Amino acid sequence: MTTPEQRRQDEEALESGEAYQDAEGRRTADPDTAAAHADSEADRNAEQLSRGEVGPGIPESQ
């Protein structure tokens, strides 16, 4: 369990750019890894949109 102090430090790291977090909650301090995570998310989003999904596994209503 994280303490309030640890959560505060985590948030400060994100806000200052010392750490990166993607939409899935993956965190890293490496900008190249963060870019790879963003690319994989973009590919996944494009694939879902091509299938007509507007959210995670939710087909667009007609």
N, C-alpha and C positions, 0 to 999 in steps of 0.2 A: 504494500500500500504506500502510495506516495504522500509525503507530508506537504503541508501548505508551502513550506519553504522550497521544497523541490519543485512543486508546480510553478511557483513564482520564478525560479531560476530557469525552468524549461520555457516559460512564456517569454522571459527576457531574451533567451537565446534565439527564439524564433523571431522576435521583433527586431533584434539587432542584426539579423542575418548570419549569426554564428551557426545556426542550425536551420534545416529546411524540413518541412512536413508537407506531404501530399494529401490528396483528398481521402486516401485510404488510411491515413494515420501513420504511414511510414516516415520515420525521421532519420536524417543523416546530416553530418557536418560537411560532407563532400559535395561540392557543387556539381561535379560530373555525375555522381550517382543521382543527385536530385534531378538533373536534366534527363537522365535515363528513365527515372520514374515518371516524369512528366510526359515523355515521349510515349511510354507504354500506355499511360492513361489516355492520351490523345488517340492512339490507335484503337484502343478498346471502345472509346466513345464513338469514333467514326464507324466502327463495325456495328455497334448497336443502332446508330442512326440509319445505317444502310438497310437494316432489318426492319426499320419503322418503329423502333422502340424509343420512347420519350423519357424513360427512366430505367433504372436497373431491372430489366426483364419485364417492363410494362409496355405492351403494344399500344400504339397510338389508336385512340378510338376514332371511328369513322362517323 
